[in-house]
Amino acid sequence: MGRLVPAVTRALDILELFLEGDGTLSAPDIVRKLRLPRTTVHELVGTLTARSYLVPVPGKAGHYRLGVRAYQLGSRYAEQLDLAAEGQQVARSVAETCEETVHVAILEDTDVIYVAKVDSTQAVRMVSAAGRRLPAHCTAVGKMLLASLPADQLAARLPDGAELRAMTPNSITDAATLRAELEQISERGFAVEESESNPDVSCVAAPVRDRSGRVVAALSISVPLIRWSEERCAELAELAQRGAVRLSERLGHRGL
């Protein structure tokens, strides 16, 4: 990497300050936060304003917020994002850490579709494929995605009395039972599936969000029963959550 240009670095430092708080800052705020000379800050803010990266806040003299140019750059970045490609990269990193099979899936009606997958390196492992479709209620990713739906959308997909297809003896087949579990999943922030889609495999899953904060996918880690335990479940749930946060960040989500 070549030498960093100080003026460019300082300008970017200023822009990144606007990602914090309520998104408005004054020149004195910037001087205090970055410990830069007042003259330097005024020159940089003036340049960024002239180029529409910053704009004055109406009715708040001396304060600025991000301008349309910053929005245009962010929008162009978002247009180029590919959930499957980004998911594959994060799934690979998670799989390297836990040596288990990792999936990224999306919800379509009452099914999940796997859009990215990295296999375990262990001899005994789950066999699956990207593009596979499964009933959402039988999978950790599916339950995570269902639990993230607004109440009206969930009710439309799971009306009272709906019969749910079983894939194994452990599959949930009653809509009321499923809704009760989805409430628990929503509260704790991750989903667990124990032999509900495959009698020999259990999974944990965590939500993936886009830049608006909406849950658009879920990341799961699948484990053969011979390596499954309460301790392993807790360990992998934490790892799945970290991976899901990382993928969310790549999709433009900025957590609190």
N, C-alpha and C positions, 0 to 999 in steps of 0.2 A: 504494500500500500504506500502511495506517495505521501508527501507532507500535507497535513491538514491545513487549510487556509483559515487563519484565525477569524477574519471578518465573517466568513460563511458559517463557521462553527457558532459564533456568537448570535448570528441571525437565527440559526436553527434552534439554539438554546432558548431564545425569546419566544419563538413560535410554540415550542413544546411546553412552555409555562402555561399556555392557554388551554392545555389538556386538563389542568387541575382546577379545583374550585368551581366557581360559577361561570368560568370562561371569560371574565372581564378583568382587565388590569390597567393600572395607570403607569406612566413612565417611572414615577418614584417607586412603585411596587416592584418593577422590573430591576431598577437599580439596586434595591435592597435584596431581592432574591438572588440575583446573579453576581452581586458585588462588582459591578462594572462602573466605569466612570459615567457621570451623568451626560456628558457631551456625546460619548459613544452611543449610549442608549437612545438619545434623542435622534441622532443621525440614522441609526438602524431602524428605529420605529418609523421615522419619516420615510425611509426608503421602502420599507415593507408596506406602508400605507399607500404610497404612490403606486406600488405594483399590485394593490388590492389584496394583499395577503392579510392585512389588518384594516379595520375600518373603525372610525370613532363611534362610540355608543351614543345614540340619540338621548338627549336629556341628561347626560352624565358627563360633564365637561372633563376633558383630560383622560378619559378612559377609552380603552380599545377592546375589540373582540376580533375573532378570526373573520376574514373576509371571503368573498366568493371564490377567489383564486385557490385558497386552501381547500374549500369544498370541492372545487372542480378536480383538484389533484386526488383527493380522497375518493371521489366518485369513479375516476378513471381506474384507480387501484382496485376498487371493489368490483368493477366490471371484469377485471382480468383474473379474479379469484376463481379457482376451480376446486370445489369441495372434495371431489374424488382425489385430485392430485395432492392437495394440501393434506387431506386425511391419510393418504398413503404414506407420506413422509412422517407424519406424527405417529401413525400406527407402527411404522418401522422402528422408530426410536423407543416407543413403549415396549414393543416386543423384544428388543435387544436388552432392555432392563429386566424384564420378568421371565423371558424365555417361554412365553405362552402365546397362544394365538390371539391376535387383536383385530377387531372389526370396527368399521365406521358404517353406520346405517342411517337411512332416512325413513320417514313414515309416509305411506301411501294408503289412504283410507284406513283399513284395519290391518294392513300388512306392513312389514318392514322389508326394505330392499338394501342389501349390503353393497355399498359403493366402494369400499376399500377393505383390504384384508392382508395381513402379514401372518404367515404360518409360524408356529412354534418350531424351535430347533430340536426339541426333545423327540425321542423315539416314539413315545406314546403321546399322541396329540389329536386335537380335533381336526376333522377333515371337512372343509367347506369351500365355497367359492364366491368371489365378488359377483354380484348380479343375482344371487340367490334371493328368493322371496319366502318369507315365513309369516305365520300369524303373529301379530304384534304381542298378543297377550301371553304367548308362550316363551317369549325371549326377554332377557334383561334390557336390551336396547329398546325393544318395543314397549315394554312397561315404562321405561324412562320417558320415552316420547309421548305416550298416552298421558302420563302423569303431568306433563308439561302443557297439555292442551287447555284452553279456556273451557269453563264448565259447559257452555252450550255446545261446543264442538265435540267434547267428550260424550255428552248425552246423545248427540246425533249418531255417533259411531257405536255407542254401547247403550242402546235403549233398555229400559227395564224388561226383564224376561228374555233378553237375547241369549241364544244358545251359542256357546263358544266351543269350537272344535278342539278336541284333545289330541296332542301329539304323543304324550306319554301318560302313565297313571298319575303323575304329579302335576299335570297341566290344570290350570284353573278353568273351570267350565261354567261358572256362575258369574253373571255380570256384577251382582251386588258384592260378591267376595272380591272380585277384581277391583272394583272401585274403592273398596276399603283399603286394599293394599296400595293402590295408586296414591291415596292420601298420605300413607306412611312414606312412600317413596318421595313425594313432593316435599315433605317435611325434612327428611334426612339428606336429600340431595343426590342420592344414587340408588340404583335398582339392583336387586339380586334375583337370580333365577337358578333354582336347584333342580336339575334334571327334568325340566318342564318341556324342553323341545328335543332333547336327546337324553336318553336314560343314563348315559355314561358321562355327561358333561354338565358342569355348572358355570355360571357367568356372573360378572358384575358389570355395571354400565353407568356412565355419567353423561350429563347433557352438554351439548356443543351449541354455542350461541353465535349469531351473526352480529354485525356491527350495531344493529338496533336493539340487541339484547334478546331477540326472539330465539327460542330453541329450534334449530334447524336439523339437528342430527344427534346421534349419541355414539359414544365410543365405548366398546366393551372389551373385556378380557375373558377368554374362555379357558376352562381348566378341566382336564379329566378328573373324575372322582377320586382316583388314586392319589392325586396331589391336592385335594380339596379339604379344607378344615375351616373352623371359625377364624383361626388366626390368619390363615392364608387369605380368606375372604376379606378380612379387615385390611390386610396389607395391600391386596390388589384393588380394593375399592379406593384407597387413597391414591394409588398409582393411576387408576383410571380417571379420577377426578383431576389430577395434575395434567394428564395427557389431554383431557377434554378442555381444560383451561388454555393449554398451549395451542390447541387447534382453534379455539374460539378467538384467541389473540391474532392468529394468522388470518382469520376471517374478518378482522377489524373490530372485534369486540374489546371494549375497554372496561374491565371490572371496576368496582368501587374501591 
